[in-house]
């Protein structure tokens, strides 16, 4: 992780400095700033490998900053929130965040989450290009009605038009595409897509499925109540 550049936006001086030191001890390079506008400036000056954004920061709040980052890049984003409140969590995920961590957090837990995100993004750097996408499953182009999933070229088309997916959304779609018609539980998706070897918050799955539906069609992924989701074959 020595070459991994982390952008950390946190307005609490104590938390910012302590977390920066902890991350640097684990070998990360950290750019730490106290407000969202400065965070956006630093992001544009040098694209990080991952961004850690506190929800409540001055200038430009973390959710708005996440949206601005998503407009420009698919670099992975983890939101930090002082509350486990559903509104904070959902707003951050809907803005394009890939994961979230609730404060106060253990430094080891934060590092584990960062490493899990970087593993599934392939740590391809901060450019946010298609090279951030996961390893393809075997095969070529899979077709589900008007939806085409190129598992080698990491491209998706709907009715002939390209669909822009984040790496996390692409991983999620690849899991569904590998087993069309099969119900995938939220726990399985957390393990396979988010690389969680432990229990995680299933709201992360639900919001990403909702975002994916908005891009490939609301009826393409079916909810199987009490079990999970499946891709209509």
N, C-alpha and C positions, 0 to 999 in steps of 0.2 A: 504493500500500500504506500510505499515511500514516494511514488510519483503521483499519488492521488491528491488532487486539489479540491478542497472543500470550501464553498462559500457559506458562511455562517452569519445570519442576520438575527440579532438578539439585542434588545435595548437594555436589559438588566446587566449592569456592569459586572456584578459578581458571577452570574451564570455565564456570561459571555467569556470572561477571562478564564474561569475554571474549566469550562468545556473546551475552550481552545487549547489550554495546556494538556488536558486529558487526551484530546485527539492527536496533538503533536507528539505526545509520548508514545502513541500507537503508530506513529510513522506517517500521519497525514500532514499535508501542507494546508494550512488554514488561513483564509482571509476572513477576518471577523469585523463586522460593521454594526453600528447601533441603530440604523434606521433603513426603511425600505427604499427610499430614493437613492441613498448611497449604495445600497445593495444592488439596485438595478444598474447604477453606473459601473460598479466593480464587475458585475456580470458581463456587461457589454465590453468592458476593457479587456477582460480575459475570461473566457468561458471556463467554468469549473467542471470537474467531473461529476459533482453532485452538489446540490444546494440544500441547506438546512434553514428553514424559514420559520421564525416564531410568528404566530398568528397576530398578536397584538404588538405591533411596532409603529413608531411615529413616522410621519412623512408619507409613506405608502404602506398600508397594512400587508401582512403576509399573504393573505388570500389574493389581493389585487396584484401583488408582486408575482405570485405564482402564475396568474393569468398572463401577465406581461411576458414572463419567461416562456410560457407555453406558446405564445404567439410567435416566438422567435426560435425556439429550440425544443428538442425532446430530452434535454439533459434531465436526469432523475432528480426528483424533488421530494424531500421529507418535511412535512409540517410538524411544528412543535407547538403544543397548546397546553396552557395551564389547567384546562378543564377537559374532562372526557365527555363534555356536552355534545350531544348529537349534532347540534347546529354547527359548532366549530369543526367537527370531524367531517361532516358531509360537505360543508362549504369548501373546505380545503381540498377534498378529493374531487369534487365537481369542478374545481378550478384547474385540475390537472395534476394534482399531487399524486405520487405513487404510493406513499405510505405516510403514517403519522406516528408520533411518539408523544405521550402525555407527560407533562412536567408535574412534580419533580421526577426525573428519570435517573436511573443508574447509568454511570458512564459505560459500563460493559455492555448493557442492553443497547445503548445508542450505537456503539461501535458494531455490535452484532447486526443491528438493523441496516447500518450503512453498508457493511460488507455483503449482506444478503441482497440489497438492491444492486450493488455494483456487480455481483456475480451474475445476476440475471440480465444485466445490461451489457455484460461482456467487458466492462471497463474499457470501452473503445475511445475514451476521451470525451471532451466536453462539446464537440461540434454538434452532437445531436443529429447525426445523419442516419441513413438506413443501416449503416454498419453497426449501430447499437442494437440491432434486432437480434433475437435469440437464434440458436442453431436450428436449422429447418428440420422438420420431420422428413422422412423419406418420401419421395414421390415428386410429381410436378405440380400442375395446376389442378386444384380441387374445385368442383363446381356444385353449388347448392342453389338451384334456381338461377336468379340473375346475379348471384354472388360468386365471384371467382377468387380463390386464395392460392397465390403462387408461393408454395412452401420453400422454394429454392431461391427465388428472386426477392422474397419477402415483400411482395406487393399484393394489394387487394383492390379489386374492381367491383363496382356494383352497377349493373346495367351499362357496362362499358366505361364507366367513369371511375377514375382513381379515387381511392378512399385513404385519407391520411390518418394513420393510427400511431399512437405512441408505442414505444417498445413494450410496455406493460400490456396495452390493449392487444398488440400483435401476439404476445405470448398467450394471452387468454383465448384469442381466436384460434390459435394453433392447437391448444388443448381441446377445444370443442371440435375443431375440424378433424382431429385424429380419431375421434370417436363419435361421429354423427349419430344422433338418435339415442345415445347413451346418457343417462343421468349422471352428472358429475356433482358431487357434494361440495359444499363451500369449503370444508376442511381439506378435501383433496386439491381444490383449486388454490387454496392458501399455500399448501405444501409444494405444488408443482409450479405455480406461477410466481408466488412471492417468496419461495424458498424458505418457508417457515418450518423448522423442525420442531416447533412448539405451537401451542394454541395461539391463535391470533383473532383479531376482531373481524368478524364476518361482514361488517359494514364495508370494509375495504373491497370485498368481492362484490357486494350488492351494487355499490356506486359505480364500480368499473364495468359491471355488466350493463348497467343503465346507460353509461356513456357509450359502450360498444353498440348497444341497440340503436342509439341515436344515429350512429354512423352507418350501420349495415342493414338496418330495418328493425322496427320494433317487434315484428312477429317472427324474426329469424331465430331468436333464442327464447325458448319456452321455460317458464318457471314451473317446476314440479313441486308443489307445496309440501313442505316438510322434508324434502330430500335434496333439492338443489336445482340445477339448470341443465338443459340439453339443447343442442343445436338441431334444428329441424333438417332432416336429410333431404 
